[in-house]
């Protein structure tokens, strides 16, 4: 009733090809951005910024990066955490070694360094596909973490590779409160998400999806497989690299190579699987699900058991929490294997007809 | 406007293709004239699809020569072939299933787009302009094939007959000079076949596109093609106008068997 495009006629291709062709979507996104940029900074507490909002945005960015590679270009990768590590360490090195290097520039350069490394580890994709490629990207995961531990130069000779990043300062403004860091991360993530959306709805994205869906036909049409796949690796790694830099600079403040382990790669992979493979929105939904649900259960379960007077110890509660988390992942995957983004889309289609069945 | 069949534009000479010890094609020569509809027929496993794959560079023959518009080559490569104006459809539909009909057709025009991924990311200048220009072209194809109602449907959800039509659309979107159709009517019912025939004839007639097609439905082949080449076990056993081929004893033997 409220969500339908009836009466919204498109009279030009430009109007038909805009990012959000339906007016309600446009209003929705403006409201969401206004809420994120204006309302949240006023009301949220430091705990919310530090423990929930900032990591959510950073992981959404990493998931978005992986989604470009896996969801759009169809190249399975288990190296996302390693590319994040490249980004974090590259940004750190640019900051430490180059005097007066602007932070934003070092983030971009970190992304580009990660892109370079991504292209290198994307080379096997020219010969192998699917699970075999995933195993090949595992090499990136182990090799990069090993490198960062092995060569002290990369961590500026700190012991065991731990780096403590300097404070973020842009044009004299110090990002030293959680609130300001949140706004910085939000801005970067919003801009990069917009760029990603533009890429996937243009020739670049169509080439990626063509390679994903039917590579022989793509080749016959004149798409160069090598260029397309490596571009996907580069762009994906760029996003992961920037996410890694933000992870170090705006979230943790100090990171070590082992923090970027295979576990983290899997976590990002689960985010896109739960959220929706091949969907920008899905990256955000997936990150929210995987990160926020445990926190929510953490708070809700003890409160609930206290409320009902159940005789559970804290250990039991944390076990139950894991069980519920796992069960919910399975539930959502069974209900909709294409992820939360698809569920959202189906919901919207239902809403178009509501309250009439036809 | 009467259709004018022109000069030979594609000449295949003594093509032989082997996969290890299997001889897929042996010493095959035939040519295609501009604006004509050229059919390749033959029993299963005769090497028809291999022949198309040689023409647009998916396979590289061990021997022989391909002369396209006066240019001699040993073989083609897919990118060159696409750039030179070859487009094709596949025997088993090879559409991009996750994309909408429009996006599939737009992908067909990728070689004509010059903007790079940074411009795409910023949706700026040439990227935006190209997107609109090519959309206009794609809409012409959509009109032509009468698929307006499904433009935004993901291809994977369409019925088989429409998917075949969209695949033809994707090939047409590239504005090819030679269209290679691998069994465009396989698995269709009579009405769908009639539609497809009409589209093929219209493409040939109105756009002047040269067409090379593989088809098993002899009625269709004999009706719409100008010349037919017949393959059997990787060898050419007949070549000529439909009537000629129909009465060729070797062709009859290949299809019906001989009396021993």
Interface residues (C-beta under 8 A of the other chain):
Chain A: X13 X14 X16 X17 X195 X196 X198 X199 X202 X203 X204 X205 X206 X207 X209 X210 X212 X213 X214 X216 X217 X218 X219 X220 X221 X222 X223 X224 X231 X235 X278
Chain B: X56 X58 X78 X79 X81 X82 X83 X87 X88 X90 X94 X95 X96 X97 X98 X99 X103 X106 X107 X108 X110 X111 X113 X115 X117 X120 X121 X122 X123 X127 X128 X130 X131 X132 X135 X136 X139 X170 X174
